[in-house]
Amino acid sequence: MTGYIFLLITIILFSSMEVAGRLIHLTVPPLSMTFLRFFIGFLVILPFIIFNKREISVVKAMKRGDILKIFVLGFTNVFLSMMLLQLAVHRGNASIPAILTSSNPLFVYIITAFMTKSVSKSHIIKIISGLLGITGIIIFSQSESFKNPLLALSLSVLASILFAAYTIGAHGMVEKFSNLTVTALSFLFGSVLYLPFIYVFEDHSFIYSLDIREISVLLYMGVFITGLGYVFFFEGLKRMKVHIGSMVFFLKPLFALLFSFMFLQERIIPLQFFFILFILYSTMPEIRKKNVHGS
């Protein structure tokens, strides 16, 4: 049950990411925003590595091949997946990219099933239920704010696929080494990759005109959503199978709709709550099953 508590906290934090991004998207360019939140996240985790003898020994024990694998993780998630997601948010409203990226469990399950050659009927039913809920919410959403709907939707789905691949790869590395070290190094590698693109494609003079509100949002994105969010995410996954733990992502639309309504005044259509029931069904059976066994 502890694993689900960690993942629930993670989903609440992750669900606020798109809303936070929309709050400052007119001031902070998408590449710079993603670089800053992951670099801040790295700085948040770094002291817990430096002042921990076990973490230092883990870093020293890493081989060149291990470092390369973590670099690939940073490239896949921080650089590719999160860049695509932030571009999707900049192309439209906050709730739809958040909802689409919650289809991550589908791709985690497909990749895991392909790798292990095992398919569970109950998991397939729950995935279908979750996808029905997500599809219904999107169909009945107010998406007038999309500048390019097809592009925004495509970017969100591709970001979800890449994040699923990252989840599976990082889960194995976290089990082999440590949560903090793998997460921090992937943040560092992925964020550094943004620098040449920011220099060429974005006006980075915005940094001198940030006000207290915008700085606060950036700090929230870096410290809580990114730093603490990813640490809690892998702490949760360490306590269960990765494709089962990822099912909690189907709860993200519920929080995403709520946060978008509260902070961005984006409309919620009552029928969307009906489809949220499908999403809740896709996660609750597994939680009950775990409770029965007292874990």
C-alpha positions in Angstrom: 0.0 0.0 0.0 2.9 2.3 0.7 3.8 2.2 -3.0 0.4 3.5 -4.0 0.7 6.4 -1.5 4.0 7.4 -3.1 2.4 7.2 -6.6 -0.7 9.1 -5.6 1.4 12.0 -4.3 3.4 11.7 -7.6 0.2 11.9 -9.8 -1.1 14.9 -7.9 2.2 16.7 -8.4 2.6 15.6 -12.1 -1.0 16.6 -12.8 -0.2 20.2 -11.9 2.7 20.4 -14.3 0.7 21.4 -17.4 -1.3 24.0 -15.4 1.9 25.5 -13.9 3.4 25.6 -17.4 0.4 27.5 -18.8 0.6 30.1 -16.0 4.0 31.3 -17.2 4.0 30.2 -20.9 3.7 33.7 -22.2 6.8 34.7 -20.4 9.1 31.6 -20.3 9.8 29.8 -23.6 9.1 26.1 -23.6 12.7 24.8 -23.9 14.0 27.2 -21.2 11.1 26.2 -19.0 11.8 22.5 -19.3 15.6 23.1 -18.8 15.1 25.1 -15.7 12.6 22.7 -14.0 14.9 19.7 -14.5 18.1 21.5 -13.6 16.4 22.8 -10.4 15.2 19.3 -9.8 18.8 18.1 -10.1 20.0 20.7 -7.6 17.3 19.7 -5.2 18.4 16.0 -5.2 22.2 16.7 -5.4 22.8 17.4 -1.6 21.1 14.1 -0.7 23.7 12.3 -2.8 26.8 14.4 -1.8 26.1 14.0 1.9 25.2 10.3 1.7 28.1 7.8 1.8 25.9 5.0 0.3 25.0 7.2 -2.7 28.6 8.2 -3.2 29.6 4.6 -3.2 26.9 3.9 -5.8 28.2 6.6 -8.1 31.8 5.3 -7.7 30.6 1.8 -8.6 29.1 2.8 -11.9 30.8 1.8 -15.1 31.0 3.7 -18.3 28.2 1.6 -19.8 25.9 2.4 -16.8 26.6 6.1 -17.2 25.7 5.8 -20.9 22.4 4.0 -20.1 21.5 6.8 -17.7 22.4 9.4 -20.4 19.9 7.6 -22.7 17.3 7.8 -20.0 17.9 11.5 -19.7 17.8 12.0 -23.4 14.5 10.0 -23.7 12.6 11.6 -20.9 14.0 15.0 -20.0 15.0 16.1 -23.5 12.6 14.4 -25.8 9.4 13.5 -23.9 9.2 16.6 -21.7 10.1 18.9 -24.6 7.3 17.5 -26.7 4.9 17.7 -23.7 5.8 21.4 -23.1 5.4 22.2 -26.8 1.9 20.6 -26.7 1.0 22.8 -23.7 2.2 25.9 -25.5 0.0 24.9 -28.5 -3.2 24.7 -26.6 -4.8 24.3 -23.2 -3.4 22.5 -20.2 -5.9 19.8 -19.5 -5.8 17.9 -22.8 -2.0 17.3 -22.9 -2.2 16.2 -19.2 -5.0 13.8 -20.0 -3.3 12.3 -23.1 0.0 11.8 -21.2 -2.0 9.7 -18.7 -2.3 7.0 -21.4 1.3 6.2 -20.3 0.1 2.9 -18.7 -1.1 1.6 -22.0 2.3 2.0 -23.6 4.1 0.7 -20.4 1.9 -2.4 -20.5 2.5 -3.0 -24.3 6.2 -2.7 -24.0 6.4 -4.8 -20.8 4.1 -7.5 -22.4 6.3 -7.5 -25.5 9.5 -7.9 -23.3 8.1 -10.5 -20.9 5.7 -12.2 -23.4 3.0 -12.3 -20.7 -0.5 -10.7 -21.0 -3.0 -10.5 -18.1 -6.7 -10.3 -19.1 -7.5 -8.2 -16.0 -4.9 -5.6 -16.8 -6.1 -5.4 -20.4 -9.7 -4.8 -19.2 -8.4 -2.0 -16.9 -6.4 -0.4 -19.6 -9.4 -0.4 -22.0 -11.5 1.1 -19.2 -8.9 3.8 -18.6 -8.6 4.6 -22.3 -12.4 4.8 -22.7 -12.4 7.4 -19.9 -9.6 9.4 -21.4 -11.2 9.3 -24.9 -14.5 10.5 -23.5 -13.0 13.4 -21.6 -11.1 14.5 -24.7 -14.2 14.2 -27.0 -16.3 16.3 -24.6 -13.6 18.8 -23.7 -13.5 22.5 -24.7 -10.5 22.7 -26.9 -11.0 26.1 -28.7 -7.7 27.3 -27.3 -5.7 24.8 -29.4 -3.8 26.7 -32.1 -3.1 23.4 -33.9 -5.2 20.6 -32.4 -3.7 17.7 -34.4 -0.1 18.8 -33.7 -0.8 19.3 -30.0 -2.5 15.9 -29.7 0.2 14.2 -31.6 3.0 15.7 -29.5 1.2 14.6 -26.3 0.8 11.0 -27.4 4.4 10.8 -28.6 5.5 12.3 -25.2 3.5 9.6 -23.4 5.1 6.8 -25.5 8.6 8.1 -24.7 7.8 8.5 -21.0 6.6 4.9 -20.9 9.9 3.7 -22.4 11.8 5.8 -19.9 9.7 4.4 -17.0 10.6 0.8 -17.9 14.3 1.6 -18.5 14.7 3.7 -15.3 12.9 1.2 -13.2 15.6 -1.4 -13.9 18.4 1.1 -13.3 16.9 2.2 -10.0 16.7 -1.4 -8.8 20.3 -1.9 -9.8 21.7 1.3 -8.3 19.6 3.9 -6.4 16.6 6.1 -7.0 18.3 9.4 -6.1 21.5 8.8 -8.2 19.7 7.6 -11.3 17.1 10.3 -11.2 19.6 13.1 -10.5 22.0 12.0 -13.3 19.3 11.6 -15.9 18.1 15.2 -14.9 21.6 16.6 -15.4 22.3 14.9 -18.7 18.8 15.7 -20.1 18.8 19.3 -19.1 22.3 20.0 -20.4 21.2 18.9 -23.8 18.8 21.8 -24.0 21.4 24.5 -23.7 22.6 24.7 -27.4 18.9 24.7 -28.6 18.0 27.4 -26.1 20.9 29.5 -27.3 20.0 29.1 -31.0 16.2 29.1 -31.0 15.0 31.1 -27.9 15.4 34.5 -26.5 16.9 33.8 -23.1 16.8 37.5 -22.0 13.4 36.7 -20.3 15.4 35.6 -17.3 16.0 39.3 -16.4 12.3 40.2 -16.4 10.8 37.5 -14.3 8.6 38.7 -11.4 8.0 37.0 -8.0 5.0 35.0 -9.3 6.9 33.6 -12.3 9.9 32.7 -10.2 7.6 31.0 -7.6 6.0 28.9 -10.4 9.4 27.9 -11.8 10.6 26.9 -8.3 7.4 24.9 -7.7 7.9 23.1 -11.0 11.6 22.3 -10.2 11.5 21.5 -6.5 8.1 19.8 -6.2 6.9 18.5 -9.5 10.3 17.5 -10.8 12.6 16.9 -7.9 10.2 15.4 -5.3 7.8 14.1 -7.9 10.2 11.8 -9.7 11.8 10.6 -6.4 8.3 9.6 -5.1 7.5 8.0 -8.5 10.4 5.6 -8.4 10.0 5.0 -4.6 6.5 3.8 -5.5 7.5 1.7 -8.4 10.2 0.0 -6.3 7.4 -1.6 -4.3 5.4 -3.1 -7.2 5.6 -4.3 -10.8 6.2 -1.4 -13.1 3.2 -2.0 -15.4 0.9 -2.3 -12.3 2.3 0.9 -10.7 1.9 2.9 -13.9 -1.9 2.2 -13.8 -2.2 5.0 -11.2 -1.4 7.4 -14.1 -5.0 6.9 -15.2 -6.0 9.1 -12.2 -4.2 12.1 -13.8 -7.2 13.3 -15.8 -9.2 13.8 -12.7 -6.6 16.0 -11.0 -5.7 17.7 -14.3 -9.3 18.8 -15.0 -9.6 20.0 -11.4 -6.4 22.0 -11.4 -7.2 23.5 -14.9 -10.6 24.6 -13.6 -9.3 26.0 -10.3 -6.2 27.9 -11.6 -6.9 28.5 -15.4 -10.7 28.7 -15.4 -10.9 26.1 -18.2 -14.4 24.8 -18.5 -15.4 21.3 -17.2 -18.4 19.7 -18.9 -20.5 17.6 -16.5 -20.4 14.6 -18.8 -16.6 14.4 -18.3 -17.2 13.2 -14.7 -19.0 10.2 -16.1 -15.9 9.2 -18.0 -13.8 9.8 -14.9 -15.7 6.7 -13.4 -14.1 4.6 -16.1 -10.7 5.9 -15.1 -11.3 5.2 -11.4 -12.4 1.7 -12.2 -9.1 1.1 -14.1 -7.1 1.8 -11.0 -9.2 0.8 -7.9 -9.4 -3.0 -8.5 -5.7 -3.4 -8.2 -5.5 -1.3 -5.1 -8.2 -3.4 -3.4 -6.4 -6.5 -4.4 -3.2 -5.2 -2.8 -5.1 -4.3 0.4 -6.5 -7.8 0.7 -3.0 -9.1 0.8 -1.9 -6.5 3.4 0.8 -4.9 1.3 
